[in-house]
Amino acid sequence: MRMRVSEQGDEVLIELLGVAGRHQEILQTLTDGHITLGGGPAPSGLAAADVSVRAGADEMHIRLKGRPGHHFEALSVYHYLRHMLIERNMASASAPGPIQGAQNNLATA
């Protein structure tokens, strides 16, 4: 998956290529309430934002625009999405599953 996050004025633009059917997972990650806003007190995450999503078969283009008094920081959005969509999946892919680990233990016994 290729990800690009940029700022344009008061908006954060997210471009994801090679999503391979992970659209729902990406939207869930964005709406889980863990993306923080800069500015005064407000609900965390997308509750204080306008969101626009355009999606194709293997790509997504997302625009986040904070409501008055609140803004998203592109670097924070990038780090959060990278952790949730890429690093976490890489870590789980490299860890042996319980069945594979059990087979390895039986083979050495």
MODELLER restraints for C-alpha pairs under 7 A, 6 or more apart:
rsr = mdl.restraints
at = mdl.atoms
rsr.add(forms.Gaussian(group=physical.xy_distance, feature=features.Distance(at['CA:1:A'], at['CA:16:A']), mean=6.94, stdev=0.5))
rsr.add(forms.Gaussian(group=physical.xy_distance, feature=features.Distance(at['CA:1:A'], at['CA:17:A']), mean=5.77, stdev=0.5))
rsr.add(forms.Gaussian(group=physical.xy_distance, feature=features.Distance(at['CA:1:A'], at['CA:18:A']), mean=4.65, stdev=0.5))
rsr.add(forms.Gaussian(group=physical.xy_distance, feature=features.Distance(at['CA:1:A'], at['CA:19:A']), mean=5.81, stdev=0.5))
rsr.add(forms.Gaussian(group=physical.xy_distance, feature=features.Distance(at['CA:2:A'], at['CA:16:A']), mean=5.67, stdev=0.5))
rsr.add(forms.Gaussian(group=physical.xy_distance, feature=features.Distance(at['CA:2:A'], at['CA:17:A']), mean=5.04, stdev=0.5))
rsr.add(forms.Gaussian(group=physical.xy_distance, feature=features.Distance(at['CA:2:A'], at['CA:18:A']), mean=6.32, stdev=0.5))
rsr.add(forms.Gaussian(group=physical.xy_distance, feature=features.Distance(at['CA:3:A'], at['CA:15:A']), mean=5.69, stdev=0.5))
rsr.add(forms.Gaussian(group=physical.xy_distance, feature=features.Distance(at['CA:3:A'], at['CA:16:A']), mean=4.60, stdev=0.5))
rsr.add(forms.Gaussian(group=physical.xy_distance, feature=features.Distance(at['CA:3:A'], at['CA:17:A']), mean=6.48, stdev=0.5))
rsr.add(forms.Gaussian(group=physical.xy_distance, feature=features.Distance(at['CA:4:A'], at['CA:14:A']), mean=5.82, stdev=0.5))
rsr.add(forms.Gaussian(group=physical.xy_distance, feature=features.Distance(at['CA:4:A'], at['CA:15:A']), mean=5.10, stdev=0.5))
rsr.add(forms.Gaussian(group=physical.xy_distance, feature=features.Distance(at['CA:4:A'], at['CA:16:A']), mean=6.57, stdev=0.5))
rsr.add(forms.Gaussian(group=physical.xy_distance, feature=features.Distance(at['CA:5:A'], at['CA:12:A']), mean=6.93, stdev=0.5))
rsr.add(forms.Gaussian(group=physical.xy_distance, feature=features.Distance(at['CA:5:A'], at['CA:13:A']), mean=5.64, stdev=0.5))
rsr.add(forms.Gaussian(group=physical.xy_distance, feature=features.Distance(at['CA:5:A'], at['CA:14:A']), mean=4.54, stdev=0.5))
rsr.add(forms.Gaussian(group=physical.xy_distance, feature=features.Distance(at['CA:5:A'], at['CA:15:A']), mean=6.39, stdev=0.5))
rsr.add(forms.Gaussian(group=physical.xy_distance, feature=features.Distance(at['CA:5:A'], at['CA:74:A']), mean=6.16, stdev=0.5))
rsr.add(forms.Gaussian(group=physical.xy_distance, feature=features.Distance(at['CA:5:A'], at['CA:78:A']), mean=5.92, stdev=0.5))
rsr.add(forms.Gaussian(group=physical.xy_distance, feature=features.Distance(at['CA:6:A'], at['CA:12:A']), mean=5.71, stdev=0.5))
rsr.add(forms.Gaussian(group=physical.xy_distance, feature=features.Distance(at['CA:6:A'], at['CA:13:A']), mean=5.26, stdev=0.5))
rsr.add(forms.Gaussian(group=physical.xy_distance, feature=features.Distance(at['CA:6:A'], at['CA:14:A']), mean=6.66, stdev=0.5))
rsr.add(forms.Gaussian(group=physical.xy_distance, feature=features.Distance(at['CA:6:A'], at['CA:74:A']), mean=5.80, stdev=0.5))
rsr.add(forms.Gaussian(group=physical.xy_distance, feature=features.Distance(at['CA:7:A'], at['CA:13:A']), mean=6.08, stdev=0.5))
rsr.add(forms.Gaussian(group=physical.xy_distance, feature=features.Distance(at['CA:7:A'], at['CA:74:A']), mean=5.91, stdev=0.5))
rsr.add(forms.Gaussian(group=physical.xy_distance, feature=features.Distance(at['CA:10:A'], at['CA:65:A']), mean=6.34, stdev=0.5))
rsr.add(forms.Gaussian(group=physical.xy_distance, feature=features.Distance(at['CA:10:A'], at['CA:71:A']), mean=6.77, stdev=0.5))
rsr.add(forms.Gaussian(group=physical.xy_distance, feature=features.Distance(at['CA:11:A'], at['CA:63:A']), mean=6.63, stdev=0.5))
rsr.add(forms.Gaussian(group=physical.xy_distance, feature=features.Distance(at['CA:11:A'], at['CA:64:A']), mean=5.57, stdev=0.5))
rsr.add(forms.Gaussian(group=physical.xy_distance, feature=features.Distance(at['CA:11:A'], at['CA:65:A']), mean=4.58, stdev=0.5))
rsr.add(forms.Gaussian(group=physical.xy_distance, feature=features.Distance(at['CA:12:A'], at['CA:63:A']), mean=5.82, stdev=0.5))
rsr.add(forms.Gaussian(group=physical.xy_distance, feature=features.Distance(at['CA:12:A'], at['CA:64:A']), mean=5.13, stdev=0.5))
rsr.add(forms.Gaussian(group=physical.xy_distance, feature=features.Distance(at['CA:12:A'], at['CA:65:A']), mean=6.53, stdev=0.5))
rsr.add(forms.Gaussian(group=physical.xy_distance, feature=features.Distance(at['CA:12:A'], at['CA:72:A']), mean=6.60, stdev=0.5))
rsr.add(forms.Gaussian(group=physical.xy_distance, feature=features.Distance(at['CA:12:A'], at['CA:74:A']), mean=5.80, stdev=0.5))
rsr.add(forms.Gaussian(group=physical.xy_distance, feature=features.Distance(at['CA:13:A'], at['CA:62:A']), mean=5.85, stdev=0.5))
rsr.add(forms.Gaussian(group=physical.xy_distance, feature=features.Distance(at['CA:13:A'], at['CA:63:A']), mean=4.69, stdev=0.5))
rsr.add(forms.Gaussian(group=physical.xy_distance, feature=features.Distance(at['CA:13:A'], at['CA:64:A']), mean=6.47, stdev=0.5))
rsr.add(forms.Gaussian(group=physical.xy_distance, feature=features.Distance(at['CA:14:A'], at['CA:61:A']), mean=5.75, stdev=0.5))
rsr.add(forms.Gaussian(group=physical.xy_distance, feature=features.Distance(at['CA:14:A'], at['CA:62:A']), mean=4.97, stdev=0.5))
rsr.add(forms.Gaussian(group=physical.xy_distance, feature=features.Distance(at['CA:14:A'], at['CA:63:A']), mean=6.33, stdev=0.5))
rsr.add(forms.Gaussian(group=physical.xy_distance, feature=features.Distance(at['CA:15:A'], at['CA:60:A']), mean=5.95, stdev=0.5))
rsr.add(forms.Gaussian(group=physical.xy_distance, feature=features.Distance(at['CA:15:A'], at['CA:61:A']), mean=4.69, stdev=0.5))
rsr.add(forms.Gaussian(group=physical.xy_distance, feature=features.Distance(at['CA:15:A'], at['CA:62:A']), mean=6.49, stdev=0.5))
rsr.add(forms.Gaussian(group=physical.xy_distance, feature=features.Distance(at['CA:16:A'], at['CA:59:A']), mean=5.48, stdev=0.5))
rsr.add(forms.Gaussian(group=physical.xy_distance, feature=features.Distance(at['CA:16:A'], at['CA:60:A']), mean=5.09, stdev=0.5))
rsr.add(forms.Gaussian(group=physical.xy_distance, feature=features.Distance(at['CA:16:A'], at['CA:61:A']), mean=6.41, stdev=0.5))
rsr.add(forms.Gaussian(group=physical.xy_distance, feature=features.Distance(at['CA:17:A'], at['CA:58:A']), mean=6.19, stdev=0.5))
rsr.add(forms.Gaussian(group=physical.xy_distance, feature=features.Distance(at['CA:17:A'], at['CA:59:A']), mean=4.44, stdev=0.5))
rsr.add(forms.Gaussian(group=physical.xy_distance, feature=features.Distance(at['CA:17:A'], at['CA:60:A']), mean=6.61, stdev=0.5))
rsr.add(forms.Gaussian(group=physical.xy_distance, feature=features.Distance(at['CA:18:A'], at['CA:58:A']), mean=5.10, stdev=0.5))
rsr.add(forms.Gaussian(group=physical.xy_distance, feature=features.Distance(at['CA:18:A'], at['CA:59:A']), mean=5.88, stdev=0.5))
rsr.add(forms.Gaussian(group=physical.xy_distance, feature=features.Distance(at['CA:19:A'], at['CA:58:A']), mean=5.11, stdev=0.5))
rsr.add(forms.Gaussian(group=physical.xy_distance, feature=features.Distance(at['CA:19:A'], at['CA:59:A']), mean=5.67, stdev=0.5))
rsr.add(forms.Gaussian(group=physical.xy_distance, feature=features.Distance(at['CA:20:A'], at['CA:58:A']), mean=5.21, stdev=0.5))
rsr.add(forms.Gaussian(group=physical.xy_distance, feature=features.Distance(at['CA:21:A'], at['CA:58:A']), mean=6.78, stdev=0.5))
rsr.add(forms.Gaussian(group=physical.xy_distance, feature=features.Distance(at['CA:31:A'], at['CA:45:A']), mean=6.76, stdev=0.5))
rsr.add(forms.Gaussian(group=physical.xy_distance, feature=features.Distance(at['CA:31:A'], at['CA:46:A']), mean=6.10, stdev=0.5))
rsr.add(forms.Gaussian(group=physical.xy_distance, feature=features.Distance(at['CA:33:A'], at['CA:44:A']), mean=5.80, stdev=0.5))
rsr.add(forms.Gaussian(group=physical.xy_distance, feature=features.Distance(at['CA:33:A'], at['CA:45:A']), mean=4.32, stdev=0.5))
rsr.add(forms.Gaussian(group=physical.xy_distance, feature=features.Distance(at['CA:33:A'], at['CA:46:A']), mean=6.68, stdev=0.5))
rsr.add(forms.Gaussian(group=physical.xy_distance, feature=features.Distance(at['CA:34:A'], at['CA:44:A']), mean=6.88, stdev=0.5))
rsr.add(forms.Gaussian(group=physical.xy_distance, feature=features.Distance(at['CA:34:A'], at['CA:45:A']), mean=5.78, stdev=0.5))
rsr.add(forms.Gaussian(group=physical.xy_distance, feature=features.Distance(at['CA:35:A'], at['CA:44:A']), mean=6.77, stdev=0.5))
rsr.add(forms.Gaussian(group=physical.xy_distance, feature=features.Distance(at['CA:35:A'], at['CA:45:A']), mean=4.73, stdev=0.5))
rsr.add(forms.Gaussian(group=physical.xy_distance, feature=features.Distance(at['CA:35:A'], at['CA:77:A']), mean=6.56, stdev=0.5))
rsr.add(forms.Gaussian(group=physical.xy_distance, feature=features.Distance(at['CA:36:A'], at['CA:44:A']), mean=5.46, stdev=0.5))
rsr.add(forms.Gaussian(group=physical.xy_distance, feature=features.Distance(at['CA:36:A'], at['CA:45:A']), mean=5.43, stdev=0.5))
rsr.add(forms.Gaussian(group=physical.xy_distance, feature=features.Distance(at['CA:37:A'], at['CA:44:A']), mean=6.38, stdev=0.5))
rsr.add(forms.Gaussian(group=physical.xy_distance, feature=features.Distance(at['CA:37:A'], at['CA:45:A']), mean=6.67, stdev=0.5))
rsr.add(forms.Gaussian(group=physical.xy_distance, feature=features.Distance(at['CA:37:A'], at['CA:70:A']), mean=6.11, stdev=0.5))
rsr.add(forms.Gaussian(group=physical.xy_distance, feature=features.Distance(at['CA:37:A'], at['CA:71:A']), mean=5.54, stdev=0.5))
rsr.add(forms.Gaussian(group=physical.xy_distance, feature=features.Distance(at['CA:37:A'], at['CA:72:A']), mean=5.12, stdev=0.5))
rsr.add(forms.Gaussian(group=physical.xy_distance, feature=features.Distance(at['CA:38:A'], at['CA:70:A']), mean=5.58, stdev=0.5))
rsr.add(forms.Gaussian(group=physical.xy_distance, feature=features.Distance(at['CA:38:A'], at['CA:71:A']), mean=5.21, stdev=0.5))
rsr.add(forms.Gaussian(group=physical.xy_distance, feature=features.Distance(at['CA:38:A'], at['CA:72:A']), mean=6.10, stdev=0.5))
rsr.add(forms.Gaussian(group=physical.xy_distance, feature=features.Distance(at['CA:39:A'], at['CA:69:A']), mean=5.74, stdev=0.5))
rsr.add(forms.Gaussian(group=physical.xy_distance, feature=features.Distance(at['CA:39:A'], at['CA:70:A']), mean=4.61, stdev=0.5))
rsr.add(forms.Gaussian(group=physical.xy_distance, feature=features.Distance(at['CA:39:A'], at['CA:71:A']), mean=6.49, stdev=0.5))
rsr.add(forms.Gaussian(group=physical.xy_distance, feature=features.Distance(at['CA:40:A'], at['CA:69:A']), mean=6.47, stdev=0.5))
rsr.add(forms.Gaussian(group=physical.xy_distance, feature=features.Distance(at['CA:40:A'], at['CA:70:A']), mean=6.63, stdev=0.5))
rsr.add(forms.Gaussian(group=physical.xy_distance, feature=features.Distance(at['CA:42:A'], at['CA:48:A']), mean=6.76, stdev=0.5))
rsr.add(forms.Gaussian(group=physical.xy_distance, feature=features.Distance(at['CA:48:A'], at['CA:66:A']), mean=6.22, stdev=0.5))
rsr.add(forms.Gaussian(group=physical.xy_distance, feature=features.Distance(at['CA:48:A'], at['CA:67:A']), mean=5.81, stdev=0.5))
rsr.add(forms.Gaussian(group=physical.xy_distance, feature=features.Distance(at['CA:49:A'], at['CA:64:A']), mean=6.49, stdev=0.5))
rsr.add(forms.Gaussian(group=physical.xy_distance, feature=features.Distance(at['CA:49:A'], at['CA:65:A']), mean=5.48, stdev=0.5))
rsr.add(forms.Gaussian(group=physical.xy_distance, feature=features.Distance(at['CA:49:A'], at['CA:66:A']), mean=4.34, stdev=0.5))
rsr.add(forms.Gaussian(group=physical.xy_distance, feature=features.Distance(at['CA:49:A'], at['CA:67:A']), mean=5.25, stdev=0.5))
rsr.add(forms.Gaussian(group=physical.xy_distance, feature=features.Distance(at['CA:50:A'], at['CA:64:A']), mean=5.90, stdev=0.5))
rsr.add(forms.Gaussian(group=physical.xy_distance, feature=features.Distance(at['CA:50:A'], at['CA:65:A']), mean=5.09, stdev=0.5))
rsr.add(forms.Gaussian(group=physical.xy_distance, feature=features.Distance(at['CA:50:A'], at['CA:66:A']), mean=6.28, stdev=0.5))
rsr.add(forms.Gaussian(group=physical.xy_distance, feature=features.Distance(at['CA:50:A'], at['CA:67:A']), mean=6.83, stdev=0.5))
rsr.add(forms.Gaussian(group=physical.xy_distance, feature=features.Distance(at['CA:51:A'], at['CA:63:A']), mean=5.63, stdev=0.5))
rsr.add(forms.Gaussian(group=physical.xy_distance, feature=features.Distance(at['CA:51:A'], at['CA:64:A']), mean=4.85, stdev=0.5))
rsr.add(forms.Gaussian(group=physical.xy_distance, feature=features.Distance(at['CA:51:A'], at['CA:65:A']), mean=6.47, stdev=0.5))
rsr.add(forms.Gaussian(group=physical.xy_distance, feature=features.Distance(at['CA:52:A'], at['CA:62:A']), mean=5.60, stdev=0.5))
rsr.add(forms.Gaussian(group=physical.xy_distance, feature=features.Distance(at['CA:52:A'], at['CA:63:A']), mean=4.99, stdev=0.5))
rsr.add(forms.Gaussian(group=physical.xy_distance, feature=features.Distance(at['CA:52:A'], at['CA:64:A']), mean=6.73, stdev=0.5))
rsr.add(forms.Gaussian(group=physical.xy_distance, feature=features.Distance(at['CA:53:A'], at['CA:61:A']), mean=5.77, stdev=0.5))
rsr.add(forms.Gaussian(group=physical.xy_distance, feature=features.Distance(at['CA:53:A'], at['CA:62:A']), mean=4.51, stdev=0.5))
rsr.add(forms.Gaussian(group=physical.xy_distance, feature=features.Distance(at['CA:53:A'], at['CA:63:A']), mean=6.51, stdev=0.5))
rsr.add(forms.Gaussian(group=physical.xy_distance, feature=features.Distance(at['CA:54:A'], at['CA:60:A']), mean=5.76, stdev=0.5))
rsr.add(forms.Gaussian(group=physical.xy_distance, feature=features.Distance(at['CA:54:A'], at['CA:61:A']), mean=5.10, stdev=0.5))
rsr.add(forms.Gaussian(group=physical.xy_distance, feature=features.Distance(at['CA:54:A'], at['CA:62:A']), mean=6.42, stdev=0.5))
rsr.add(forms.Gaussian(group=physical.xy_distance, feature=features.Distance(at['CA:55:A'], at['CA:61:A']), mean=6.22, stdev=0.5))
rsr.add(forms.Gaussian(group=physical.xy_distance, feature=features.Distance(at['CA:65:A'], at['CA:71:A']), mean=6.92, stdev=0.5))
rsr.add(forms.Gaussian(group=physical.xy_distance, feature=features.Distance(at['CA:66:A'], at['CA:72:A']), mean=6.26, stdev=0.5))
